Amino acid sequence: MGARNALLARGRRQALVYLLALSFAALLAACATAAPSVTDATTPAATSTITPPATATPGGPPTPTVTALPGAGNLAGATDICTSPISVATTLPAEIPAYNGQLRLAQTNNGDAEFGYCTGDSVDTITSFYTAQLPGKGWQNIQTFTNNATRNIIATRGNENLTITVSPDVVQTGSADLLIILTMQ
C-alpha cells in the first residue's frame, strides 16, 4: 500500500507541474496578444532599416550602407546636420560658446536642448575651440574622447551636462557637423 501511495503522490506532482507549465504558457500567450505594439503608439518611435550586408573593400573593412529614414520620429544625428532641413526654434544659451558656422538645429524639450551647426572647419579646429572656451563659461570636468574621426567633449556646470559631438559630414565633403546637447540633472 505504501508503494501505491508513493506512486499516486508522484503522479499528482507531475500533473501539477504540467498544469503550472501549461498555465504559464497560456499567460505568456495572453500577454503577447494584449501588449500594444510600437506601431500602436501615438508618437512614432525611432526606427531603423536593415540593408543588405556591406561589401568588403579590397584591403580594408566592409563599407556600411547608410539608409535615410523618412518621418518626424527620426531626429538629427551627429553626422547629418549639414544636410538636414533647418529647424531653429530657440537660441543658443549664453553659457555655451557659439561657433562660427551655420546654426541649422536649435530645439528644446522639457528643459533639455539640442543645437546643430554646419561648418567648413576641421573636427580638430572645432574641438580645440570648445576645449579652450568652455572653462571661461564656467564648465568643469571637461573630457574629450575620440572615436575614429568623431570627437566628443563632455562637461558639467552645476546641474547642467553638456555633450558636444563633432564629426565630418557624411554627405558634404569638407564640412563638419557640430551637435551640442545640453541636459539638466
GUVEXPA-515002 format. One record per residue: x negated, y, z negated of N, C-alpha, C in turn; residue number from 1. Coordinates in pm, 1 decimal. Atoms other than C-alpha are relative to their C-alpha. Layout:
BEGIN
NODE       nxx       nyy       nzz      caxx      cayy      cazz       cxx       cyy       czz    n
NODE         X         Y         Z         X         Y         Z         X         Y         Z  NUM
...
END
This chain:
BEGIN
NODE       nxx       nyy       nzz      caxx      cayy      cazz       cxx       cyy       czz    n
NODE     -81.3    -118.8       0.0       0.0       0.0       0.0     -86.5     126.4       0.0    1
NODE      88.4    -115.3       6.4    -291.3     239.1     -75.6     -57.1      34.2     136.2    2
NODE      53.8     -23.4    -133.5    -435.0     194.8     275.0     106.0      61.6      89.4    3
NODE    -108.7     -54.2     -81.2     -94.9     264.9     428.0      24.4     147.3     -33.1    4
NODE     -17.7    -140.1      41.1     -56.6     590.0     226.3    -114.3      87.4      53.4    5
NODE     113.9     -75.4     -51.9    -407.9     699.5     328.2      14.8      22.4     149.6    6
NODE     -19.9     -11.7    -142.9    -325.4     632.0     692.6     109.7     101.6      31.1    7
NODE    -108.1     -97.0     -18.9       1.9     831.3     666.1     -47.7     142.4     -29.9    8
NODE      52.1    -133.0      35.5    -177.2    1123.2     495.6     -92.3      51.7     111.1    9
NODE      91.1     -39.3    -108.0    -441.1    1124.6     768.8      80.0      41.7     123.3   10
NODE     -85.0     -31.9    -114.5    -173.4    1125.6    1039.5      69.3     134.4     -18.6   11
NODE     -66.0    -128.2      28.5       5.8    1416.3     871.2     -98.6     116.2      15.3   12
NODE     102.1    -105.1     -14.6    -318.2    1616.8     852.4     -28.1      27.2     146.5   13
NODE      25.0     -18.0    -142.4    -385.2    1557.1    1221.9     117.6      71.8      66.3   14
NODE    -117.5     -65.3     -57.1     -29.5    1657.4    1310.8       3.9     147.3     -39.5   15
NODE       3.1    -138.2      46.4     -65.2    1973.0    1100.9    -105.6      80.8      75.7   16
NODE     106.5     -69.0     -75.1    -394.9    2063.9    1271.9      46.9      26.8     142.4   17
NODE     -49.9     -19.1    -135.8    -237.6    2009.9    1616.7     107.6     106.9       4.6   18
NODE    -106.7     -98.8       5.8      65.7    2216.6    1517.8     -57.0     140.6     -18.4   19
NODE      64.2    -130.6      20.2    -154.2    2501.5    1391.3     -71.2      46.5     126.4   20
NODE      69.6     -35.3    -123.5    -364.9    2493.4    1708.7      99.5      44.0     107.4   21
NODE    -102.1     -33.5     -97.2     -53.1    2498.6    1926.4      64.0     134.8     -32.7   22
NODE     -57.8    -128.7      42.2      94.8    2788.9    1725.3     -95.9     114.5      29.8   23
NODE     100.5    -102.6     -26.3    -229.3    2984.8    1754.6      -7.9      30.2     149.3   24
NODE       4.2     -19.2    -145.2    -239.8    2930.4    2132.0     123.0      76.6      47.7   25
NODE    -122.6     -70.6     -38.1     122.3    3045.1    2164.7      -5.9     146.3     -42.8   26
NODE      14.2    -137.6      48.4      47.9    3354.3    1956.0     -93.5      79.8      89.2   27
NODE      93.4     -68.3     -90.2    -250.3    3444.0    2174.2      65.6      29.3     134.4   28
NODE     -67.7     -20.4    -127.9     -43.2    3399.9    2489.0     101.8     113.5     -11.7   29
NODE     -99.1    -105.9      20.2     230.3    3625.1    2346.1     -68.2     136.7      -9.9   30
NODE      73.1    -126.4      11.2     -25.5    3893.4    2257.9     -49.7      46.4     136.0   31
NODE      53.5     -35.3    -130.5    -176.2    3883.1    2605.1     108.2      56.1      91.1   32
NODE    -106.5     -49.7     -86.4     158.8    3935.1    2775.2      61.4     128.3     -53.7   33
NODE     -60.3    -119.8      59.4     271.8    4207.6    2531.6     -96.1     117.9      -3.2   34
NODE      98.6    -108.0       9.0     -51.7    4409.2    2533.3       8.1      88.5     123.3   35
NODE      -2.5     -89.3    -116.3     -45.8    4718.7    2753.3    -132.0      -9.7      75.5   36
NODE     121.9       4.1     -79.4    -291.7    4717.7    3036.9     -53.3     140.4      16.2   37
NODE      61.4    -130.4     -21.2    -527.7    5001.1    3122.4      80.4      79.1     101.5   38
NODE     -76.4     -71.9    -101.5    -311.2    5084.8    3422.4     131.3      54.3     -54.0   39
NODE    -122.9     -50.9      59.1     -11.9    5141.7    3191.3     -20.7     132.4     -73.4   40
NODE      28.3    -119.5      78.8    -185.3    5431.1    3012.5      40.0     124.3      78.6   41
NODE     -37.5    -124.1     -66.3     -72.4    5785.8    3085.3    -122.8      78.6      44.6   42
NODE     123.8     -65.1     -39.9    -430.0    5913.7    3101.1     -88.1    -104.1      64.5   43
NODE      79.5     103.0     -66.4    -642.0    5730.4    3354.6    -132.7     -20.2     -72.0   44
NODE     127.1      33.0      61.2    -940.7    5553.0    3209.6    -108.6      10.9     105.3   45
NODE     111.2      -1.1     -93.8   -1283.9    5577.3    3363.7      -1.9    -133.6      72.3   46
NODE      -1.2     122.1     -78.3   -1310.6    5326.8    3641.6    -132.1     -18.0      70.9   47
NODE     118.6      25.3     -79.6   -1581.8    5165.0    3840.3      37.1     -97.6     109.4   48
NODE     -22.2      95.6    -106.3   -1605.6    4965.2    4154.8    -120.4     -89.9       8.8   49
NODE     109.6      93.4     -19.7   -1813.0    4666.2    4238.2     -34.8       3.8     147.1   50
NODE      45.2      -2.7    -137.8   -2017.0    4694.6    4551.1     -78.7    -126.6      27.6   51
NODE      79.3     118.5     -30.2   -2195.2    4418.5    4733.9    -137.6      11.8     -64.4   52
NODE     130.2      -5.4      63.3   -2527.7    4323.8    4579.0     -96.6      85.7      79.8   53
NODE      99.3     -83.9     -64.6   -2811.2    4561.1    4650.9     -95.2     -88.3      80.1   54
NODE      93.9      75.7     -81.3   -3053.9    4455.0    4916.2    -141.4      33.1     -43.0   55
NODE     139.1     -20.2      41.1   -3420.1    4409.1    4837.0     -72.2      82.3     105.4   56
NODE      83.3     -77.6     -91.1   -3656.7    4661.4    4987.0    -138.7     -61.6      -2.2   57
NODE     133.2      61.4      -2.3   -3992.6    4532.0    5101.4     -94.3      71.4     -96.2   58
NODE      98.4     -55.8      92.7   -4248.4    4581.0    4827.9      59.5      74.0    -117.9   59
NODE     -57.3     -73.7     111.3   -4004.2    4713.6    4570.8     127.6     -62.5     -50.7   60
NODE    -124.0      52.0      58.5   -3692.6    4662.6    4361.0     117.4      24.7      94.4   61
NODE    -118.5     -23.4     -82.7   -3343.1    4646.1    4511.2      44.2     144.9      -6.6   62
NODE     -52.4    -135.6      -6.0   -3186.8    4974.3    4618.0     149.1      -7.1     -29.9   63
NODE    -142.5       7.4      32.5   -2847.9    5023.6    4445.7      83.1      80.4      98.2   64
NODE     -94.1     -70.6     -84.4   -2545.3    5137.1    4640.1      91.5      79.9     -90.6   65
NODE     -84.4     -87.3      80.7   -2355.4    5435.1    4496.0     133.5      15.2      70.0   66
NODE    -134.6     -13.6     -54.3   -1979.0    5440.9    4546.4      73.3     108.0     -77.5   67
NODE     -74.2    -108.0      65.1   -1789.4    5761.8    4473.0     140.5     -47.3     -32.2   68
NODE    -133.9      38.1      42.4   -1463.4    5716.3    4284.5      89.7     122.0       0.3   69
NODE     -90.9    -114.2      -0.9   -1167.7    5945.8    4350.9      80.6       7.2    -128.8   70
NODE     -94.1     -12.2     111.5    -933.5    6080.5    4085.5     -50.1      89.1    -110.2   71
NODE      32.2     -93.1     106.8    -921.7    6315.7    3791.3     -63.3     -68.2    -119.7   72
NODE      54.8      70.7     114.7   -1026.2    6044.9    3543.9    -149.3     -19.4       7.9   73
NODE     143.1      19.9     -17.8   -1379.6    6042.7    3680.7     -71.5     130.4     -25.9   74
NODE      68.0    -121.4      40.9   -1591.9    6300.1    3503.7    -133.0      12.2      72.1   75
NODE     128.0     -22.7     -66.4   -1907.3    6454.5    3642.5    -108.6     -77.4     -70.3   76
NODE     116.3      68.7      55.4   -2218.5    6251.2    3594.4    -117.8      93.7       1.7   77
NODE     117.4     -84.8       9.9   -2561.7    6386.0    3527.2     -71.9      14.4     132.7   78
NODE      73.2      -7.0    -125.9   -2674.9    6324.2    3884.5      86.6      42.4     118.2   79
NODE     -83.7     -43.6    -112.3   -2388.2    6464.1    4090.0      60.1     138.8     -20.5   80
NODE     -54.0    -133.4      27.0   -2336.1    6817.7    3961.8      -8.8      89.2     122.4   81
NODE      17.7     -87.4    -117.1   -2473.1    6987.3    4275.2     104.0     -25.3     108.1   82
NODE     -95.4      33.4    -105.7   -2220.0    6808.9    4494.5     143.7      -9.8     -49.5   83
NODE    -136.5       3.5      54.2   -1917.8    6812.4    4261.5      67.8     134.8      22.5   84
NODE     -71.4    -127.2     -13.0   -1646.0    7076.1    4304.4     -27.2      89.5    -121.1   85
NODE      21.5     -95.1     109.6   -1697.9    7390.7    4096.8     122.9      -0.3     -89.7   86
NODE    -107.3       4.0      98.7   -1493.1    7375.6    3776.3     -47.7      74.5    -124.4   87
NODE      47.7     -83.8     109.8   -1573.9    7664.7    3543.1     120.2      60.2     -71.5   88
NODE    -115.1     -47.1      76.6   -1316.0    7726.3    3269.6     -41.6      73.0    -127.8   89
NODE      49.4     -66.6     120.2   -1537.1    7875.5    2994.8    -140.4      51.8      27.6   90
NODE     136.3     -52.5     -15.8   -1871.6    8044.8    2939.9     -95.8     -74.9     -91.8   91
NODE     104.3      63.0      79.6   -2197.4    7911.5    2803.3     -14.5      76.1    -131.7   92
NODE      15.7     -69.5     128.3   -2225.7    7988.6    2428.6    -138.1      65.7     -11.8   93
NODE     125.0     -75.6      14.1   -2496.0    8236.2    2326.8    -111.6     -83.2     -61.6   94
NODE     103.6      80.3      65.1   -2678.4    7968.8    2122.0     -67.5     -99.9      94.1   95
NODE      62.5      86.9    -100.2   -2761.0    7775.9    2440.6     -61.3      90.3     106.9   96
NODE      63.1     -83.6    -103.1   -3016.4    7940.2    2671.8      57.6     -31.2     138.6   97
NODE     -53.3      17.1    -135.7   -2867.6    7997.2    3018.7    -115.4     -24.5      96.0   98
NODE     104.4      28.5     -97.5   -3067.6    7853.6    3306.4      29.5      71.3     130.8   99
NODE     -13.1     -68.4    -127.3   -3129.9    8026.2    3637.4      41.0    -102.3     106.4  100
NODE     -53.2      93.1     -98.7   -2909.3    7823.3    3866.9     148.6      26.2      14.7  101
NODE    -142.7     -17.9     -21.4   -2551.7    7789.1    3984.2      78.1     -79.5    -104.4  102
NODE     -86.6      65.7      97.6   -2310.4    7715.7    3697.8     117.5     -59.5      76.8  103
NODE    -103.4      68.5     -77.3   -2079.6    7455.5    3853.6     102.6     -69.4     -88.1  104
NODE     -88.6      71.4      90.9   -1922.4    7297.7    3546.9      -4.6      68.2    -135.7  105
NODE      -9.0     -58.5     133.6   -1802.5    7457.1    3222.2     138.2     -33.9     -55.1  106
NODE    -126.0      49.1      54.2   -1532.6    7271.6    3028.1     -11.6     -16.4    -150.9  107
NODE      -3.6      29.0     142.9   -1428.5    7242.6    2664.3     112.0    -100.5     -25.4  108
NODE    -100.1      99.5      37.5   -1235.7    6965.3    2494.1     -12.1     -24.2    -150.1  109
NODE      -2.5      19.1     146.2   -1145.6    6965.6    2121.9    -126.6      50.3     -68.2  110
NODE     117.5     -58.9      63.0   -1439.0    7189.7    2030.6    -132.1     -42.0      61.6  111
NODE     121.1      42.4     -69.4   -1693.5    6998.7    2240.6      -2.0      68.6     136.3  112
NODE      11.1     -69.9    -128.1   -1825.8    7148.0    2564.4     -99.4     -70.6      90.5  113
NODE      85.1      58.9    -103.0   -1988.8    7036.6    2887.9     -27.3     106.7     104.5  114
NODE      40.6    -100.8     -97.6   -2185.5    7261.3    3123.2     -92.6     -65.1     101.1  115
NODE      85.4      57.7    -103.0   -2349.0    7175.7    3452.6     -51.8     105.8      95.3  116
NODE      65.4     -91.8     -92.5   -2596.4    7369.7    3665.2     -60.4     -77.4     115.2  117
NODE      74.4      51.5    -113.7   -2739.8    7305.9    4008.6    -111.6     100.7      26.7  118
NODE     113.5     -88.8     -20.8   -3086.0    7445.5    4069.3    -101.6     -64.5      94.1  119
NODE     106.4      47.8     -87.7   -3374.5    7416.6    4310.8    -130.2     -23.5     -74.2  120
NODE     121.9      20.8      79.1   -3627.7    7394.9    4025.2     -21.7    -148.3     -26.8  121
NODE      33.0     139.8      28.7   -3806.2    7073.4    3933.5      51.9     -40.8    -137.7  122
NODE     -42.4      54.9     128.3   -3698.8    6848.1    3648.4     -96.7      43.1    -109.9  123
NODE     100.2     -39.4     100.0   -4025.5    6926.4    3466.6      11.0     147.5     -36.7  124
NODE     -13.0    -144.5      26.8   -3975.5    7305.6    3500.6     119.8      26.7     -90.9  125
NODE    -121.0     -19.2      80.3   -3622.3    7286.0    3357.5     -22.0     -53.4    -142.2  126
NODE      26.9      59.1     131.8   -3732.8    7056.6    3073.0     -91.5      90.9     -81.4  127
NODE      92.2     -91.6      70.1   -4020.7    7291.8    2983.5      72.6     125.5     -47.4  128
NODE     -77.2    -118.7      37.3   -3781.2    7589.7    2981.1      78.3     -26.0    -128.3  129
NODE     -84.7      26.6     116.4   -3544.0    7426.5    2732.1     -80.0     -36.0    -124.7  130
NODE      79.1      32.6     119.1   -3810.5    7283.0    2501.7     -67.1     125.3     -56.8  131
NODE      58.1    -125.8      48.0   -3962.7    7633.0    2482.4     106.1      94.4     -56.4  132
NODE    -103.2     -97.0      38.0   -3633.6    7827.7    2446.5      88.3     -42.2    -117.5  133
NODE     -93.7      44.7     102.9   -3427.7    7611.3    2208.8     -39.1      39.7    -142.7  134
NODE      32.8     -40.1     137.8   -3627.3    7680.4    1888.0      35.2     146.1     -29.6  135
NODE     -33.1    -140.9      18.8   -3572.4    8056.2    1937.1     148.8      24.7     -19.4  136
NODE    -144.8     -10.5      18.6   -3195.6    7994.8    1935.4      47.1     -76.5    -123.9  137
NODE     -34.8      67.0     124.8   -3210.5    7804.6    1604.4      14.1    -151.2       8.5  138
NODE     -11.4     145.3     -15.1   -3217.2    7447.8    1740.4    -119.0     -68.4     -64.9  139
NODE     103.5      75.9      71.1   -3413.9    7191.5    1540.2       2.8    -145.4      45.2  140
NODE       9.1     144.4     -29.4   -3516.1    6825.2    1562.4       1.7     -25.3     150.7  141
NODE       0.7      10.0    -146.1   -3585.6    6872.2    1933.3     -84.9    -119.4      41.7  142
NODE      70.0     118.9     -50.4   -3678.0    6545.5    2103.5      23.3     -11.3     149.7  143
NODE      -9.3      17.2    -144.3   -3746.6    6469.3    2468.1     -25.3    -145.8      34.6  144
NODE      12.8     138.2     -45.3   -3702.3    6131.7    2636.2      -4.7      -1.1     151.7  145
NODE      10.2      14.7    -144.9   -3789.4    6020.4    2987.4      49.8    -138.0      39.6  146
NODE     -48.4     125.7     -57.5   -3608.6    5753.6    3188.0      -9.4      15.0     151.0  147
NODE      29.6     -16.6    -143.0   -3750.6    5724.0    3539.4     -17.1     148.4      29.8  148
NODE      15.0    -140.9     -36.8   -3704.7    6069.7    3696.4      87.8      91.3     -85.0  149
NODE     -91.9     -77.1      83.1   -3448.2    6183.9    3435.9     -64.6      34.7    -132.8  150
NODE      48.3     -44.2     130.5   -3539.4    6386.4    3127.0     121.8      30.9     -86.3  151
NODE    -105.5     -28.5      97.1   -3318.1    6401.7    2818.3     -60.5      75.4    -116.7  152
NODE      41.0     -78.7     115.9   -3350.1    6658.4    2542.8     116.1      -5.4     -98.8  153
NODE    -103.6      -6.2     103.3   -3160.2    6630.1    2214.9     -47.1      95.2    -108.8  154
NODE      32.0     -94.8     105.8   -3144.5    6886.7    1937.3     121.5      15.5     -90.2  155
NODE    -108.8     -25.9      94.1   -2937.3    6979.4    1632.9     -10.2     142.8     -51.0  156
NODE      -6.6    -133.8      59.4   -2826.1    7308.6    1481.0     123.1       1.9     -89.0  157
NODE    -113.9       7.1      92.5   -2611.8    7296.2    1168.7      81.2    -125.5      29.4  158
NODE     -85.3     115.4     -31.5   -2315.8    7074.0    1260.1      14.8     -21.6     150.7  159
NODE      -5.5      13.1    -145.2   -2382.6    7100.5    1634.4    -108.9     -95.9      49.8  160
NODE      94.9      87.4     -67.9   -2551.4    6837.0    1851.8      -6.9      42.7     145.6  161
NODE      20.1     -41.3    -137.9   -2698.2    6929.9    2187.6     -71.4    -111.5      74.9  162
NODE      64.2      96.9     -88.4   -2781.0    6686.3    2466.8     -13.7      65.4     136.6  163
NODE      26.8     -57.6    -131.8   -2942.9    6811.8    2785.8     -59.4    -111.0      86.6  164
NODE      49.3     100.6     -93.3   -2992.8    6578.9    3081.9     -36.2      70.4     129.7  165
NODE      48.5     -62.1    -122.2   -3199.5    6688.8    3380.1     -42.6    -111.4      94.6  166
NODE      27.7     105.7     -97.9   -3210.7    6471.3    3692.7     -10.2      58.6     139.5  167
NODE      -5.0     -39.5    -140.7   -3293.8    6504.4    4058.5     139.3     -30.3      54.7  168
NODE    -131.8      24.9     -57.7   -2968.5    6537.6    4252.9     -10.1    -118.3      95.5  169
NODE       5.5     121.7     -80.8   -2886.5    6207.9    4423.0      36.6      24.3     146.0  170
NODE     -41.3     -27.7    -137.3   -2748.6    6374.5    4736.9     -84.9     110.2      63.2  171
NODE      73.4    -114.4     -54.4   -2925.0    6709.2    4781.9    -147.2      -8.4     -38.2  172
NODE     143.6       8.1      24.0   -3298.2    6652.8    4811.9     -53.0     138.9     -32.2  173
NODE      57.3    -128.0      40.2   -3492.4    6928.4    4637.8      83.3      74.5    -101.6  174
NODE     -84.1     -62.0     102.3   -3212.3    7009.9    4394.6      -3.5     -84.5    -126.5  175
NODE      -6.1      70.5     127.8   -3184.1    6920.3    4027.5     133.2      29.1     -66.8  176
NODE    -124.4     -12.9      76.4   -2873.9    6860.9    3816.7     -35.6      17.6    -146.1  177
NODE      21.2     -30.1     141.0   -2870.0    7006.0    3466.0     134.4     -13.5     -70.5  178
NODE    -124.0      23.8      73.9   -2599.6    6868.7    3233.4     -25.8      29.5    -147.1  179
NODE      12.2     -40.3     140.5   -2558.7    7028.4    2887.9     128.0     -41.4     -70.6  180
NODE    -116.7      44.4      78.6   -2328.5    6864.2    2632.5     -17.4      47.4    -143.9  181
NODE       0.4     -52.6     135.9   -2250.4    7039.6    2302.9     113.1     -66.4     -76.4  182
NODE    -102.1      66.0      79.4   -2068.2    6838.3    2037.5     -10.9      46.1    -145.7  183
NODE      -6.3     -34.3     141.5   -1960.1    6912.7    1681.2       5.6    -129.6     -81.1  184
NODE      -2.7     118.6      86.2   -2019.5    6664.0    1399.5     125.4      -2.6     -81.8  185
END
